Amino acid sequence: NEEFLQAKKDDEEAIVLLSKAKDAISDFYKKNSIELGKLQNFLQQGPELKKSEDQAPDADFSDKSHRKGESKGVISILSMLIEDLGAEITEAQKAEEAAQLQFEGELKAAEELQAKLEEKKTNLEVAIADRKTDKTDEEAKKADNEKAREAEETYRKDIQPDCDFMIFNFETRAEKRTAEMDGLRQAKEFL
């Protein structure tokens, strides 16, 4: 952007300088009442020969307007340079405008992408915090379950001898109970 502004400034200054030079040459010819004629478009024409090419020229001393053809060419060149610089400024402005529009579009896209990524980052941070909370809760449940399991194992160890006794002596005790009930029935019948 700064390069464009500097180039534009340089071209505008060149146009002013070339216009002053063109005006100075034109003013000289106007002050001295010398007719330049129609300005050329940078195509110089050869001299018009009224006589044979082989005839020697007359020895004439030149007057102040003898270089008006050359001056007309210089003024035409200056005019062309001014027009070219004007066209260059116009093209540079169009190119700068297109570049600015492209930059603004890319900037907008980058800002949108940044907003999306920041939102995604926030969502991920929330998800991570939720997972950490879930993990902490699960670890607490695990610790509670391990304590309950240990308590259950301790209780099991405490009742193991009684259970073993019941398992090993169940049939024997069942037989004894049956015999005892039979004995009580017989005693009841006896009475």
C-alpha positions as CSV (number, residue, x, y, z in Angstrom):
1,N,0.0,0.0,0.0
2,E,2.8,2.4,0.9
3,E,4.6,1.4,-2.4
4,F,1.5,2.2,-4.4
5,L,1.1,5.6,-2.7
6,Q,4.8,6.4,-3.3
7,A,4.6,5.4,-6.9
8,K,1.4,7.4,-7.4
9,K,3.0,10.4,-5.8
10,D,6.1,10.0,-8.0
11,D,4.0,9.8,-11.1
12,E,1.9,12.8,-10.2
13,E,5.0,14.8,-9.5
14,A,6.4,13.7,-12.9
15,I,3.2,14.8,-14.6
16,V,3.5,18.2,-13.0
17,L,7.1,18.6,-14.0
18,L,6.5,17.4,-17.6
19,S,3.5,19.8,-17.9
20,K,5.7,22.7,-16.7
21,A,8.3,21.8,-19.3
22,K,5.8,21.5,-22.0
23,D,4.2,24.8,-21.0
24,A,7.6,26.5,-20.9
25,I,8.4,25.4,-24.5
26,S,4.9,26.3,-25.7
27,D,5.1,29.7,-24.0
28,F,8.5,30.4,-25.7
29,Y,7.0,29.8,-29.1
30,K,3.9,31.9,-28.2
31,K,6.0,34.8,-26.9
32,N,8.0,34.8,-30.1
33,S,5.0,34.3,-32.3
34,I,6.3,31.1,-33.8
35,E,3.6,28.8,-35.1
36,L,4.1,25.2,-34.2
37,G,1.3,23.7,-36.1
38,K,-0.6,20.6,-35.2
39,L,1.2,18.4,-32.6
40,Q,2.3,15.0,-33.8
41,N,1.7,11.7,-32.2
42,F,5.4,10.9,-31.9
43,L,5.7,10.1,-35.6
44,Q,8.3,12.3,-37.1
45,Q,8.1,13.2,-40.7
46,G,11.0,13.6,-43.0
47,P,11.7,17.0,-44.6
48,E,9.8,17.9,-47.7
49,L,12.2,18.2,-50.6
50,K,11.1,20.8,-53.2
51,K,14.2,20.4,-55.2
52,S,16.2,17.5,-56.4
53,E,18.0,15.4,-53.7
54,D,21.3,16.0,-55.5
55,Q,21.1,19.8,-55.5
56,A,23.1,21.6,-52.9
57,P,21.2,23.5,-50.3
58,D,21.2,27.3,-50.2
59,A,23.4,28.8,-47.5
60,D,20.9,30.4,-45.3
61,F,21.4,31.3,-41.7
62,S,18.7,30.1,-39.4
63,D,16.3,32.3,-37.6
64,K,14.8,31.6,-34.1
65,S,12.1,29.4,-35.5
66,H,14.3,27.0,-37.4
67,R,13.9,24.3,-34.8
68,K,10.2,24.4,-34.5
69,G,9.8,21.0,-36.0
70,E,12.1,19.5,-33.3
71,S,10.3,21.4,-30.6
72,K,7.0,20.2,-31.9
73,G,8.4,16.6,-31.5
74,V,9.6,17.3,-28.0
75,I,6.2,18.8,-27.0
76,S,4.5,15.7,-28.6
77,I,6.8,13.4,-26.6
78,L,6.1,15.3,-23.4
79,S,2.4,15.1,-24.1
80,M,2.7,11.4,-24.7
81,L,4.7,10.9,-21.4
82,I,2.0,12.9,-19.5
83,E,-0.7,10.7,-21.0
84,D,1.2,7.5,-20.3
85,L,1.8,8.5,-16.7
86,G,-1.9,9.3,-16.3
87,A,-2.8,5.9,-17.7
88,E,-0.2,4.3,-15.4
89,I,-1.8,6.0,-12.4
90,T,-5.3,4.9,-13.5
91,E,-4.1,1.3,-14.0
92,A,-2.2,1.3,-10.7
93,Q,-5.3,2.6,-8.9
94,K,-7.4,-0.2,-10.5
95,A,-4.7,-2.8,-9.5
96,E,-4.5,-1.3,-5.9
97,E,-8.3,-1.4,-5.6
98,A,-8.4,-5.1,-6.7
99,A,-5.6,-5.9,-4.4
100,Q,-7.4,-4.1,-1.5
101,L,-10.6,-6.0,-2.2
102,Q,-8.7,-9.3,-2.3
103,F,-6.9,-8.4,0.9
104,E,-10.2,-7.5,2.6
105,G,-11.8,-10.8,1.5
106,E,-8.8,-12.8,2.7
107,L,-8.8,-10.8,6.0
108,K,-12.5,-11.5,6.5
109,A,-12.0,-15.2,5.8
110,A,-9.1,-15.3,8.2
111,E,-11.1,-13.6,10.9
112,E,-14.0,-16.0,10.4
113,L,-11.6,-18.9,10.6
114,Q,-10.1,-17.5,13.7
115,A,-13.5,-17.1,15.3
116,K,-14.4,-20.7,14.4
117,L,-11.1,-22.0,15.8
118,E,-11.5,-20.0,19.0
119,E,-15.0,-21.4,19.4
120,K,-13.7,-24.9,18.8
121,K,-11.0,-24.3,21.3
122,T,-13.5,-23.1,23.9
123,N,-15.7,-26.2,23.2
124,L,-12.7,-28.5,23.5
125,E,-11.7,-26.9,26.8
126,V,-15.2,-27.3,28.1
127,A,-15.3,-30.9,27.0
128,I,-11.9,-31.6,28.6
129,A,-13.1,-30.0,31.9
130,D,-16.3,-32.2,31.7
131,R,-14.2,-35.3,31.1
132,K,-11.9,-34.4,34.1
133,T,-15.0,-34.0,36.2
134,D,-16.4,-37.3,35.0
135,K,-13.0,-38.9,35.6
136,T,-12.9,-37.5,39.2
137,D,-16.4,-38.8,39.8
138,E,-15.6,-42.2,38.4
139,E,-12.4,-42.4,40.5
140,A,-14.5,-41.5,43.6
141,K,-17.0,-44.2,42.7
142,K,-14.2,-46.6,42.2
143,A,-12.7,-45.8,45.6
144,D,-16.2,-46.3,47.2
145,N,-16.7,-49.5,45.3
146,E,-13.3,-50.8,46.4
147,K,-14.1,-50.0,50.0
148,A,-17.4,-51.8,49.7
149,R,-15.7,-54.7,48.1
150,E,-13.1,-54.8,50.9
151,A,-15.9,-54.6,53.4
152,E,-17.7,-57.4,51.6
153,E,-14.6,-59.6,51.6
154,T,-13.9,-58.9,55.3
155,Y,-17.5,-59.9,56.1
156,R,-17.1,-63.0,53.9
157,K,-14.0,-64.0,55.7
158,D,-15.7,-63.4,59.0
159,I,-18.7,-65.7,58.1
160,Q,-16.6,-68.2,56.2
161,P,-16.1,-70.5,59.2
162,D,-19.8,-70.5,60.0
163,C,-20.7,-71.2,56.3
164,D,-18.2,-73.9,56.1
165,F,-19.5,-75.5,59.2
166,M,-23.1,-75.3,57.8
167,I,-22.0,-76.8,54.5
168,F,-20.0,-79.7,55.9
169,N,-22.5,-80.5,58.7
170,F,-25.8,-79.8,56.8
171,E,-26.6,-83.4,56.0
172,T,-25.5,-84.7,59.3
173,R,-27.6,-82.1,61.1
174,A,-30.5,-82.7,58.7
175,E,-30.4,-86.4,59.7
176,K,-30.1,-85.6,63.3
177,R,-33.1,-83.2,63.1
178,T,-35.1,-85.8,61.3
179,A,-34.2,-88.3,63.9
180,E,-35.0,-85.8,66.7
181,M,-38.4,-85.1,65.1
182,D,-39.1,-88.8,64.8
183,G,-38.2,-89.2,68.4
184,L,-40.5,-86.4,69.4
185,R,-43.3,-87.9,67.4
186,Q,-42.8,-91.3,68.9
187,A,-42.7,-89.7,72.4
188,K,-46.0,-87.9,71.6
189,E,-47.6,-91.1,70.5
190,F,-46.4,-92.8,73.5
191,L,-48.0,-90.2,75.7
